[in-house]
């Protein structure tokens, strides 16, 4: 790539890659601020140099529309042929839905009184959702039906979009205030969604006192599960029945990284109560976390235990192996293309490396 890779998105259906770069003195030639679309066959489709660095980006599931937010306050939609489809003045983080409309949420750097905006595929703003407070985290379900927001004051809001990619009116189903500081959230699909939340006790000296809980669509909060380590980030599997949590054990002089895997069981009642069961824990650093999903539903977790290697960890078989990576990996994504699992790694020299695996036990 012509620059240091700073963001990477994968089209869920087509497997195309949207890659943002910035100039960097360590890159040969210095590199440039830019955005590129690469096909699932690793062929360059288009490339654009930019005056301003990309702040956030997203690509549609079929790879036909890319949307970028840049540091000059512009939101730009780019079509499959590399032409600008629409552009507007907006500072937000985009998420392109399968009908090519764009959900754009406002984080701490943007409008404090608006949670998110929704633009149709022609760039016309159709909805602004008002809110009081700053958004700490957000999540969209795989079927694009449900949206969860976590605010800095401890509130979790579950919203429903009417079932057709925000075409219908968005309404709040549940609003709940949780004790402590929310760290991350995830939300499941369907008409009875479960929101998974990790939070931290705000008391002094409670840095490792993090917990995991679920919130159902009726507003019932499960009994929290103490994690025993300082959780930082969670990742829900595509089927929403497995959960990865990245964190670590912290002290004044040391930090031991942890990846933990949980199984989420839903009892099938109309209120869809969820039960959390810990499956495994591994003391490895994580640059994710992420699930790599294989044909047949097998899954492995990913982490980076050292600067020049990458690790695949199967928490259900308690197996792992390393992939040598040189130079250092800066970020990664996973995808499924033609019945194979893919691991895409961005290196700190501006290169991308793509691995394909057919089974969890296969070495790439």
N, C-alpha and C positions, 0 to 999 in steps of 0.2 A: 504494500500500500504506500501511497505517496504522503507519508506522515505517520505520526504515532497514533495508533488506534485508541480512541477514547470512548467509543460506544459501538455496540454490536447488537443487532436484532435479527431474528430468524422468522421468516414467514411460516406460520404454523402448518399450512397446507402445501405450499409449493417448495419450501425449503430454501428459498432465495435469502441472501444475506444483505442487510443494510448496514454499511460500515461508515462511521464518522471518524475523521482524522484531524489532527492539529499539527502545526509546525512544531519542530523540536530540534534543538542543536545537535542531539545525539543521533538523529536520523541522517543517513547520507543525503546530501543536498539540502538538508534543513526541513524538508517536507512542507506541506501546505494545509491550511484549514480546508476541509472538503467533505463531500458525502458521495458514496459510491453504492451501486447496486450490483451484486454478483449473483449469478444464477446458481441453482443447486448443482450444476455440473462444473462449478468453479470458473465460469466465463464472465468477464466484465460486460455488463449490459449498458451501463452509463456511469459517468463520473462528472462531478461538478466541483470546481474550485469555489470557495466562499470567502467573502471579505471578513465574515465574523465566524467564530467558532460555534459549533453545534452545542446547544445546552441540553436538549433532550430530543428523542426521535422515536418513531414507531413505523411499522410496515403492516399492511393488510395481510390477512391469512393467505390470500392467493398471490401476493407479491405485485399486485397491479397499482398500488398507491402507497407512496412513502410520504410521511409528514415529519418535518423537522422544526424545532424551535431554536432560534439562534439568539446570541447575546445582544443583538441590536433590537430585540423586542418584536421580532417578526415570526409568524407561524406560516410555513410554506408547504403546500401539497405538490408532490411531483409524481407524474404519471409513469407508466411502464417504459415509455420511450425517452424519458429524461426531460420532458417539457413541464414547465410550471402549470399546474391546473388551476390553482387559486392561491392567494396570499392575503394575509390580514395582519393588522397590528394586534398582537396578543402575547403575553408572557405566561406560558403555562406548559404543562408536560402532556404531550399528546398520546392517545391510544387509538389506533385505527381499528374500527370494527369491521365485521365481515360484509356489511352492506356499504362499506366505504365512507360511512359517516365517521366523525372524529369526536371522541370524548377527550376533553383537555382539562386536567385538574390543576388547581392553583395551590402551589406549595408556599413555603414561608417567604419566598422571594417575590411573590406576586400578590394580586388583589386579596386582602384579608377578609372581605365580606362576601366573597363568591367561592363556593366549594369547587365547582367545575362549570364549564361551558360545553355545549354540544353543537357541533357544526354538521350540516348535511353534506352530501358528497360534492356539492357545488361551492361549498365554503360559506354558506349562509348560516348565521348563528340562529339556532332554533330554540335554545334554552339556556338560561343561566340559573344555577341552583344556589340561592342565598344561604349563608351560614354565619354564625358568630364564633370566632376562634380560628386558630391556625391548624391546618391539616398536617399531621405527623406521618401518616401512612395511608395508603389506599390499596384496594385490591378489586379486581374484576373476575367473575367466575368464567370458567372455560366456555360455557354456553352463552356468555354475555348477557345473561338475564339479571344477575345480582351484582351489586356494588357495595363494598364496605369501606367506611372512612373511620380513621382514628384521629382524634383531636388532641392537642397538647393538654387540655384540661381533663383528660381521662375519659371522654365520651367515645363510644363506639356507635356508629350509625349504619344500619343495614337498609339499603334501598333496593327497590324493585323497579325495573324499567318497562314492565308490561309484557315482556317476553319476546320482543322483536327488535333487539338491538337499539334501544332508546328511541324507537319511532313513536311509541306511546308516551304518555306522561310518566315522569319519574316520581315515585312516591316513597316516603320513608316508612318502612315496616316496623323498625325497632330503633329506639335510642336508649342507650344504657350507659351510666357512668360507672367506671371500674375504679377500684382503689389502686393507688400507685401510678407509675408512669408506664404507658403503653409503648412497647418497643417495635412490634410488627404485628400484622394481621394477614389472614387469608380467608377466602370465602368460597364455598362450594356451589355447585350448579343446582338447577331444578327449582321446584315450587316450595320446597321445604329446606332452604339453605342453612348450613351451619357455618358460623364465623369462628375461626380459631384465633386466639389472642395470646401473645406472650407479653408479660408486664413485669415491672420491677418495683420492689418496695423502695419508697423514697427516704426511709429513715437513714441517718448517718451510719456508715459502716456496713450497710446491707448490700454491698455491690454484687455479691453472689446470690442474693435472695430473689431469684426470678422464678416465675411460675407460668404454667400453661393452663388455659381454660377454653371452653367453647360456649358460644352464645347461639341459641336457636332462634327461629323466626318469630317465636311467640314472646321473646324477651327473657327467657329463662337462662340464667348463667350456671354452668356446671361448677361443681366443687373444684377449686384449682389444684393442679398437680405441681408440687414443688420439684423443680428441675435439678437442684443441687449444684448448678453452675450458672455463670453469668450469661444468659441467652442474649443474642443480638439480632438474629434474623431467622425467619422460617420460610419454608418452601413446601407448598402443597403439590402432591402428584396430580397428573392429569385426570385421574379417576376420583380424586378427592378422598381417597381412603388411606393414604399414607402421608406422613408429615416428616420433614427434616428440620432440625433446629441446629443452627451454628452458634457457638459461644465459646466459653472457656472458664477455667478456674483462675481467678486473679488474686494476687497478693501484692505487697509493696515491692517485692523483688522478682516476681516471676509471673508467667502467664502460660498455662497449659491449655491448648486449644482442644475443643470437643465438637464432634458431630454426633447427634442423637437422632434415632429414627423411632417414630410412633405410628401405631395403627389406629385409625379412627373407625369405630363401629357404630352404625346408626340402627336403632332398634326397629324401624319400619312403622312406628305408630304415626298418626297424623301430626303429632308435635315433633317427631323425628329427634328423639333424645340421642345424644352422642356419648360414646364411651371412649376414653383414651387408654391405650395400652402401650407401654414402652417395649420396643422390640430389641434395640441394641444401642450401644454407645461406643464410640471409638475416639481415642485421644489423638486426633489428627487435625491440623489446621484446615480451614476451609476458605477457599476464595469464592465460594458460591453462597449458600449451598444450592444444589440442583439435583433433580432426578434425571437419570438417563433411562428412558423407557424403551423396552424391546418388544418385538412381536410376541404375543402370548401374555403380555402383561408383566414380564419380569422387569425389575428395576435395580439400578445401582446408584449410589450416591457418589459425589465427586468432591475432591479436596486437593490441596497442594501442600504436602508435608515439607517441602524444601524448595529453594529458589529455582532449581533446575530439574524438577520432576513434577509429575501430576499423578494423582492416585484415583483409581476406581475402587469403590468399597461396596460390597454387597452385604447390607445389614441383615438380610434374611438367611444367608448361608455363612455369614461371618468369614468372608473371604475378601482379599484385596490384592491388587498388584499395581505397580508403578509404571508410568510412561515417562521416559526421559524427555525433557523439554529444555532446549537451549536455543537462544538465551531465555531469560525469565518470562514466564507467562504473566500478562497484565489483566486479562479478563477472559471469560469463555461463555459459550452458550451450547445448548444441546438441541437436537431436532430428530425427527423421524423422516427419512426419505427412502422411498422404494423398499419398504419393509426392513430397513436397516436403521440402527441407532447411529447418530452422528455426534461427534464432539468437535466443536470449532474453538480453537485456542488462538488468541491474539498475543503475539510476542512483543517484547519491548524494543525490537528493531524495526517495527512496522510490518512484519510479516504475519500472515494467517496460516494456520496449519489445520487441516481437516482430517479427522479419523473416522472410519466406519467400522462398526461391529455388528455381527449378526446375533450373537448370544452373549449373555453377561460374563461368561467365562473365557471369551475369546480375547486374545491380546491383539491390539490394533497394529 
